C-alpha cells in the first residue's frame, strides 16, 4: 500500500473535504454511524456497518483501494473495487476476500467472516 499522507493532508486543508478527513479515535463509540464512509490514511475507502463497534475497532466493508491501474477515480486518484473481480461486476466470494484484503493490510486477514474487523 502506498503512502497517502500528502494526499490526506491536502484533503484536510480543503474546506470541501475537511469534515471527511478527521482522525477516528480508538474510543469510536457513537461517533461513527451506519453507512458512513471513512477514508483511512493509507487510502482505503471503508463503508461503516452498524451503530456499535467493539472498543478500538471499526466494523465495516472495505469498498475501494488505491490502485494505479484502477478503473474508478475517487478524489482524483485511481481506485479499484476490492470486492469484485477486475474488469467485471462479479463479486468475489467472502472466503476469497480475506486473502485479497490480507495483501492490502495484514490486520484484515480473517477467514470466512463478514464483515471484516480491523484495529484502528
C-alpha positions in Angstrom: 0.0 0.0 0.0 1.4 3.3 -1.0 1.8 6.2 1.4 -1.1 8.6 1.1 -0.2 11.1 3.8 0.4 14.0 1.4 -3.0 13.3 -0.3 -4.8 13.1 3.1 -3.2 16.3 4.2 -4.3 18.1 1.0 -7.9 16.9 1.7 -7.8 18.1 5.3 -6.8 21.5 4.2 -9.6 21.7 1.6 -12.8 23.1 3.2 -14.9 20.8 1.0 -13.4 17.7 2.4 -12.2 18.7 5.9 -15.1 17.1 7.7 -14.5 13.8 5.9 -10.8 13.5 6.8 -10.8 13.8 10.6 -8.9 11.2 12.6 -11.0 8.4 14.1 -10.3 7.9 17.8 -9.9 4.5 19.4 -13.0 5.1 21.5 -15.1 5.3 18.4 -18.3 4.6 20.3 -21.3 6.5 18.8 -19.1 8.9 16.8 -19.4 6.8 13.6 -22.8 5.7 12.2 -24.0 3.0 9.9 -23.5 3.7 6.2 -20.9 6.4 6.7 -17.8 6.3 4.6 -14.3 6.6 6.0 -11.0 7.2 4.2 -8.1 5.6 6.0 -4.6 7.3 5.9 -3.5 4.5 3.5 -6.3 5.4 1.2 -8.7 2.5 1.8 -12.3 3.6 1.5 -14.5 1.8 4.1 -18.2 1.7 4.4 -19.2 1.6 8.1 -21.6 -1.2 9.0 -23.7 -0.9 12.2 -24.1 1.5 15.0 -22.0 -0.2 17.6 -18.3 -1.1 17.3 -16.0 -3.1 19.6 -13.6 -0.9 21.7 -10.7 0.1 19.4 -12.2 -1.5 16.3 -14.4 -0.4 13.4 -16.9 -2.8 11.8 -17.1 -2.1 8.0 -16.5 -3.3 4.5 -13.5 -2.2 2.5 -15.0 -0.9 -0.7 -12.1 0.6 -2.7 -8.4 0.5 -2.5 -5.9 2.9 -4.2 -4.6 1.2 -7.4 -2.6 2.8 -10.2 -4.4 0.5 -12.6 -7.9 1.1 -11.0 -10.8 1.9 -13.3 -12.5 4.4 -10.8 -11.3 7.8 -9.9 -12.1 8.9 -6.4 -11.0 12.4 -5.2 -8.7 12.5 -8.2 -6.9 9.2 -7.6 -7.3 5.8 -9.3 -9.0 3.2 -7.2 -10.4 -0.3 -7.7 -13.3 -2.0 -6.1 -11.8 -4.7 -3.9 -14.9 -6.9 -3.7 -15.2 -7.5 -7.5 -13.1 -9.4 -9.9 -11.0 -6.9 -12.0 -12.9 -5.6 -15.0 -16.2 -7.3 -14.1 -19.2 -6.8 -11.8 -18.8 -10.3 -10.5 -18.5 -10.5 -6.7 -15.6 -12.2 -5.1 -16.8 -14.8 -2.6 -16.2 -13.8 1.0 -13.8 -16.8 1.6 -11.5 -15.4 -1.1 -11.8 -11.8 0.1 -9.7 -12.5 3.2 -6.7 -13.3 1.1 -7.1 -10.2 -1.0 -7.6 -8.0 2.0 -4.6 -9.5 3.7 -2.4 -8.3 0.8 -3.8 -4.8 1.3 -3.5 -4.8 5.1 -2.4 -7.8 7.2 -4.7 -6.9 10.0 -7.6 -7.6 7.6 -6.5 -11.3 7.4 -9.7 -13.1 8.6 -11.2 -16.2 7.1 -14.8 -16.6 6.0 -16.2 -13.7 8.0 -18.3 -10.8 7.1 -17.9 -8.0 8.0 -14.1 -7.8 8.5 -12.7 -6.2 11.6 -9.6 -4.1 11.7 -7.9 -2.5 14.7 -8.0 1.3 14.3 
